[in-house]
Amino acid sequence: MVYNSIKVFTATKARDRVGLGESVTRWIRDRENVDCEIVNAKVTQSSDKEFHCLTITLFYNRP
């Protein structure tokens, strides 16, 4: 996997976690990012006694 950029989206509040996929989609469709080639994505979930964190990491090539 070869890439030259990384974008990280993260959320801890339930409402924000639900909308995280939409945030990723908006970023991908943004005019500044439409030429980016996404080569991999990683979804990570972590939690402790009180908080749950969802992270989506995009690995991509920016022209």
MDTraj code that builds the backbone (N, CA, C; nanometers):
import mdtraj as md
import numpy as np

residues = "MET VAL TYR ASN SER ILE LYS VAL PHE THR ALA THR LYS ALA ARG ASP ARG VAL GLY LEU GLY GLU SER VAL THR ARG TRP ILE ARG ASP ARG GLU ASN VAL ASP CYS GLU ILE VAL ASN ALA LYS VAL THR GLN SER SER ASP LYS GLU PHE HIS CYS LEU THR ILE THR LEU PHE TYR ASN ARG PRO".split()
xyz = np.array([
    [0.0851, -0.1170, 0.0000],
    [0.0000, 0.0000, 0.0000],
    [0.0900, 0.1237, 0.0000],
    [0.0774, 0.2035, -0.1029],
    [0.1539, 0.3270, -0.1140],
    [0.0559, 0.4438, -0.1069],
    [0.0864, 0.5397, -0.0208],
    [0.0011, 0.6576, -0.0058],
    [0.0874, 0.7757, 0.0359],
    [0.0354, 0.8973, 0.0140],
    [0.1109, 1.0156, 0.0534],
    [0.0338, 1.1053, 0.1506],
    [-0.0871, 1.0606, 0.1899],
    [-0.1678, 1.1410, 0.2823],
    [-0.2575, 1.0521, 0.3672],
    [-0.2956, 1.1045, 0.4827],
    [-0.3867, 1.0354, 0.5745],
    [-0.4888, 1.1366, 0.6235],
    [-0.6140, 1.0947, 0.6341],
    [-0.7206, 1.1768, 0.6919],
    [-0.7879, 1.0948, 0.8004],
    [-0.8023, 1.1529, 0.9195],
    [-0.8612, 1.0820, 1.0332],
    [-0.9912, 1.1505, 1.0733],
    [-1.0968, 1.0710, 1.0863],
    [-1.2264, 1.1170, 1.1353],
    [-1.2520, 1.0415, 1.2651],
    [-1.2919, 1.1125, 1.3692],
    [-1.3151, 1.0461, 1.4969],
    [-1.4333, 1.1098, 1.5700],
    [-1.5013, 1.0295, 1.6492],
    [-1.6156, 1.0787, 1.7260],
    [-1.6310, 0.9960, 1.8528],
    [-1.6694, 1.0633, 1.9614],
    [-1.6937, 0.9930, 2.0872],
    [-1.8398, 1.0001, 2.1304],
    [-1.9104, 1.1048, 2.0927],
    [-2.0513, 1.1171, 2.1293],
    [-2.1362, 1.0319, 2.0352],
    [-2.2405, 0.9710, 2.0887],
    [-2.3259, 0.8807, 2.0100],
    [-2.3803, 0.9490, 1.8854],
    [-2.4289, 1.0698, 1.8994],
    [-2.4843, 1.1440, 1.7858],
    [-2.3786, 1.1651, 1.6780],
    [-2.2565, 1.1962, 1.7192],
    [-2.1475, 1.2177, 1.6247],
    [-2.1029, 1.0869, 1.5590],
    [-2.1039, 0.9774, 1.6357],
    [-2.0661, 0.8474, 1.5779],
    [-2.1638, 0.8066, 1.4691],
    [-2.2919, 0.8331, 1.4890],
    [-2.3929, 0.7985, 1.3896],
    [-2.3675, 0.8733, 1.2593],
    [-2.3239, 0.9968, 1.2657],
    [-2.3024, 1.0786, 1.1473],
    [-2.1620, 1.0726, 1.0899],
    [-2.0769, 0.9883, 1.1454],
    [-1.9370, 0.9859, 1.1028],
    [-1.9225, 0.9448, 0.9560],
    [-1.9987, 0.8469, 0.9123],
    [-1.9934, 0.8045, 0.7722],
    [-2.0310, 0.9168, 0.6770],
    [-2.1300, 0.9959, 0.7156],
    [-2.1693, 1.1101, 0.6329],
    [-2.0581, 1.2142, 0.6272],
    [-1.9854, 1.2316, 0.7349],
    [-1.8726, 1.3250, 0.7359],
    [-1.7635, 1.2788, 0.6390],
    [-1.7386, 1.1497, 0.6383],
    [-1.6390, 1.0941, 0.5464],
    [-1.6846, 1.1159, 0.4021],
    [-1.8105, 1.0874, 0.3740],
    [-1.8638, 1.1047, 0.2389],
    [-1.8545, 1.2491, 0.1940],
    [-1.8895, 1.3431, 0.2818],
    [-1.8786, 1.4858, 0.2476],
    [-1.7350, 1.5238, 0.2137],
    [-1.6394, 1.4728, 0.2917],
    [-1.4987, 1.5034, 0.2672],
    [-1.4551, 1.4488, 0.1313],
    [-1.4937, 1.3265, 0.1004],
    [-1.4561, 1.2646, -0.0271],
    [-1.5136, 1.3434, -0.1443],
    [-1.6369, 1.3897, -0.1320],
    [-1.7042, 1.4598, -0.2412],
    [-1.6669, 1.6074, -0.2516],
    [-1.5957, 1.6598, -0.1516],
    [-1.5546, 1.7996, -0.1544],
    [-1.4673, 1.8263, -0.2770],
    [-1.4834, 1.9418, -0.3378],
    [-1.4090, 1.9778, -0.4595],
    [-1.2590, 1.9598, -0.4454],
    [-1.2062, 1.9885, -0.3291],
    [-1.0615, 1.9788, -0.3082],
    [-1.0130, 1.8343, -0.3023],
    [-1.1038, 1.7387, -0.2831],
    [-1.0628, 1.6004, -0.2609],
    [-1.1067, 1.5026, -0.3687],
    [-1.1820, 1.5483, -0.4678],
    [-1.2362, 1.4546, -0.5667],
    [-1.1278, 1.3857, -0.6485],
    [-1.0095, 1.4443, -0.6607],
    [-0.9007, 1.3820, -0.7361],
    [-0.8156, 1.2885, -0.6511],
    [-0.8459, 1.2790, -0.5226],
    [-0.7697, 1.1913, -0.4343],
    [-0.8064, 1.0455, -0.4608],
    [-0.7055, 0.9601, -0.4588],
    [-0.7268, 0.8166, -0.4765],
    [-0.7146, 0.7492, -0.3397],
    [-0.8259, 0.7027, -0.2866],
    [-0.8240, 0.6339, -0.1576],
    [-0.7742, 0.4918, -0.1813],
    [-0.6662, 0.4555, -0.1113],
    [-0.6067, 0.3232, -0.1319],
    [-0.6397, 0.2255, -0.0195],
    [-0.6823, 0.2791, 0.0965],
    [-0.7197, 0.1911, 0.2067],
    [-0.7975, 0.2721, 0.3106],
    [-0.8761, 0.2027, 0.3883],
    [-0.9496, 0.2648, 0.4988],
    [-0.9459, 0.1691, 0.6169],
    [-0.9387, 0.2259, 0.7352],
    [-0.9356, 0.1451, 0.8571],
    [-1.0368, 0.2014, 0.9551],
    [-1.1197, 0.1150, 1.0096],
    [-1.2183, 0.1543, 1.1108],
    [-1.1726, 0.0967, 1.2443],
    [-1.1638, 0.1839, 1.3448],
    [-1.1171, 0.1428, 1.4769],
    [-1.2191, 0.1869, 1.5814],
    [-1.2487, 0.0968, 1.6747],
    [-1.3385, 0.1297, 1.7845],
    [-1.2643, 0.1033, 1.9142],
    [-1.2726, 0.1976, 2.0060],
    [-1.2121, 0.1790, 2.1373],
    [-1.3078, 0.2320, 2.2425],
    [-1.2923, 0.1840, 2.3635],
    [-1.3807, 0.2308, 2.4700],
    [-1.3158, 0.2093, 2.6056],
    [-1.3680, 0.2830, 2.7020],
    [-1.3329, 0.2619, 2.8416],
    [-1.4647, 0.2529, 2.9187],
    [-1.4642, 0.2776, 3.0464],
    [-1.5851, 0.2635, 3.1273],
    [-1.6972, 0.3574, 3.0852],
    [-1.6622, 0.4756, 3.0330],
    [-1.7635, 0.5762, 3.0037],
    [-1.7751, 0.6148, 2.8564],
    [-1.6670, 0.6075, 2.7832],
    [-1.6663, 0.6630, 2.6483],
    [-1.6380, 0.5566, 2.5436],
    [-1.7009, 0.5734, 2.4282],
    [-1.6765, 0.4877, 2.3135],
    [-1.6291, 0.5778, 2.2008],
    [-1.5199, 0.5420, 2.1390],
    [-1.4625, 0.6232, 2.0323],
    [-1.4608, 0.5431, 1.9030],
    [-1.5100, 0.6040, 1.7967],
    [-1.5077, 0.5443, 1.6640],
    [-1.4175, 0.6297, 1.5768],
    [-1.3239, 0.5646, 1.5081],
    [-1.2295, 0.6345, 1.4218],
    [-1.2291, 0.5707, 1.2840],
    [-1.2360, 0.6535, 1.1813],
    [-1.2208, 0.6082, 1.0434],
    [-1.0986, 0.6796, 0.9880],
    [-1.0020, 0.6007, 0.9424],
    [-0.8780, 0.6558, 0.8875],
    [-0.8724, 0.6229, 0.7390],
    [-0.8541, 0.7261, 0.6573],
    [-0.8405, 0.7072, 0.5129],
    [-0.6939, 0.7258, 0.4745],
    [-0.6416, 0.6323, 0.3985],
    [-0.5082, 0.6410, 0.3430],
    [-0.5267, 0.6697, 0.1939],
    [-0.4659, 0.7773, 0.1454],
    [-0.4940, 0.8157, 0.0072],
    [-0.3734, 0.8845, -0.0574],
    [-0.3833, 0.8956, -0.1893],
    [-0.2838, 0.9690, -0.2671],
    [-0.3442, 1.0970, -0.3169],
    [-0.2791, 1.2067, -0.2835],
    [-0.3207, 1.3378, -0.3337],
    [-0.2314, 1.3692, -0.4536],
    [-0.2947, 1.4038, -0.5680],
    [-0.2146, 1.4319, -0.6877],
    [-0.1259, 1.5550, -0.6720],
])
top = md.Topology()
chain = top.add_chain()
for i, resn in enumerate(residues, 1):
    res = top.add_residue(resn, chain, resSeq=i)
    for name in ("N", "CA", "C"):
        top.add_atom(name, md.element.get_by_symbol(name[0]), res)
traj = md.Trajectory(xyz[None], top)
